[in-house]
């Protein structure tokens, strides 16, 4: 971590120390703000859909609001219990953090056993049972942007690795608290000891250490999730500096907030409704923006921002049918290019095509070229010839129907027009979606499209089996 960053954080802490202890009313106001931010953001990062206002109603007034599952309300309340417990532990200077404490935090967060979707080490979809506070008994993996799987520590390795981690943590060192929590967070995440709740547990441990050493509990904002994960990925590659700097920036924000509170100044940000109105305005402006025409740059951006996530999700979801059939084939159409690819090569081929398309167009215009990677496979591709982009996944020879041997398939097709792009499938259940080029596919829309395509394949299989 840079000296300048540490100096800034420590200067803010020193300023706060000169006005500590805070008046009780200021202390209470600050803790309520941080408690809400911590609970809301840490859960929102992991997919909880409660808004900030709904989190406030639940934790401060005990009221539920909005069409959410009971599990989402319960996990928010459970996280709040864990936050309070960590604060109590941090205030007890005679107490040592033990491995069993980490397991207790996870048990509080998850409350009761449940089943969740997962991916095997052989890249196959499966389900695993998660038992709160118990180390995982099956491997866990995460798909990276390039399509490969990142495998965390195996179940057999977890006990020893967790013991080593806690011994390292409890060994005195000259590391700045922010440097130590960056290492603690990253090393814990690389182990990924539990079936679920690892991110939330890691952030609880970070704040335990910071509060124990007189710093404030920092908040990783869910709106900044991509940057947070990007810095963690750099840490995976051996560069800890960006992640340490990232956590330091979040700590600086909280220290500035605490100084405002100590001085009796307002610490409120825009209200939840103000945030919703601002988001609505941003979406409206984006939707009503100037119409773009199909160019190489526009097509490449549309692929990277909207279509790549959709096709990646489609391939992942269709894996559900792989075990039912003897063979699986992935057929890709990119304009006039039409061929089969391996499962993990489909989207990469598309990306190569759009890189080449963009490179050729920018080169002809004499513009600076900044394309991640290139191949010569698509050298004849041009905006006027790239009319279609599609994946068809074929499943051949059903294995469990006795003499009823049949095939199945699912597909998604994108057609590029002058001002719009259209997404559809051969299945009638898939709604035809047409968008302007500056309109981005949201995660919810991608889920709806992919789920409908998957449903079409499933209904075809059941119909053939007479179910």
Secondary structure, 3 states (H helix, E strand, C coil): CCHHHHHHHHHHHHHHHHCCCCCHHHHHHHHHHHHHHHHHHHHHHCCCCCCHHHHHHHHHHCCCCCCCCHHHHHHHHHHHHHHHHHHHHHHCCCCCCCHHHHHHHHHHHHCCCEEEEEECCCCCEEEEEECCCCECCCCCEEECCCCCEEECCCHHHHHHHHHHHHHHHCCCCCCCHHHHHHHHHHHHHHHCCECCCHHHHHHHHHHHHHHHCCCCCCCCCHHHHHHHHHHHHHHHCCCCHHHHHHHHHHHHHHHHHHHHHHCCCCCCCCCHHHHHHHHHHHHHHHHCCCCCCCCHHHHHHHHHHHHHHHHHHHHHHHHHHHHHEEEEEEEEEECCEEEEECHHHHHHHHHHHHHHHHHHHHHHHCCCCCCCCCCCCCCCCCCCCCCEEEEEEEEEEECCCCCCCCCEEEEEEEEECCCEEEEECCCCCCCCEEEECCCCCCHHHHHHHHHHHHHHHHHHHHHHCCC
